[in-house]
Amino acid sequence: MRLLRLAVESQRWDLAAHTLVLATARFLSGAPVGPNEQGGKRNAGKRRGEKRSAGKTKA
């Protein structure tokens, strides 16, 4: 919740309130809330195709 921390540090209470409401709504709907949860970063760590190392051959 970097946005919430930034909002509180800059004393933007309207932005802090909106951030809390959005996070609560996403949590209650079952949608992923943070980047470490399933779906938070869609393509992180995925490769498009199988990659073989140079030393291995297909038998």
N, C-alpha and C positions, 0 to 999 in steps of 0.2 A: 504494500500500500504506500508506494512512494508519493503518489499524488496527495494522499491524506496528510502525510508528514509535511510535505511542501505547503499545503494549504494552512496547516496549523502554525508552522513557523512564520509564514507571512501574514498570519492573522486574517485569512480570507475565510470567514466563518460560513459564508454562503457556499463556497466551493467545498469546504469540509463537510457540510450537511448534505450536499448533493452526492458527494463521493460515498458517504455512509449509506444513503438511500439506494444508490446504484448497487453497491456491494451486497446489501441485504436482499435486494430484489433478485440479483443473480444467484445468491446462495439459496434462496427459497425456491427458485425455479429449477435448481439442479444444474445450472450451467457452471462451467469451470470458472473459478474466481481468480486464481493466481496463475502466473506463468509456469509454475512447477506442476500444476495439475494437468490431467489428461485434456488435451485440446487447448491449453494455454498458449503454446507456440506451435502452430500447426505443422510446420515442416522442419522443425529443429531435430537434427540427428537422423533424418531419413535420407536415404540415397535413392536416386531414380532407378538405377540398374545395379545388378550384381557386379562387383568388381573383384577380379582375381589378382592375386599378387603375381609378380613376374616368375617366381620359382615354381609355381604349381601349374600342372597341366591337367586337362580334362581327360579322364580315362575312357 
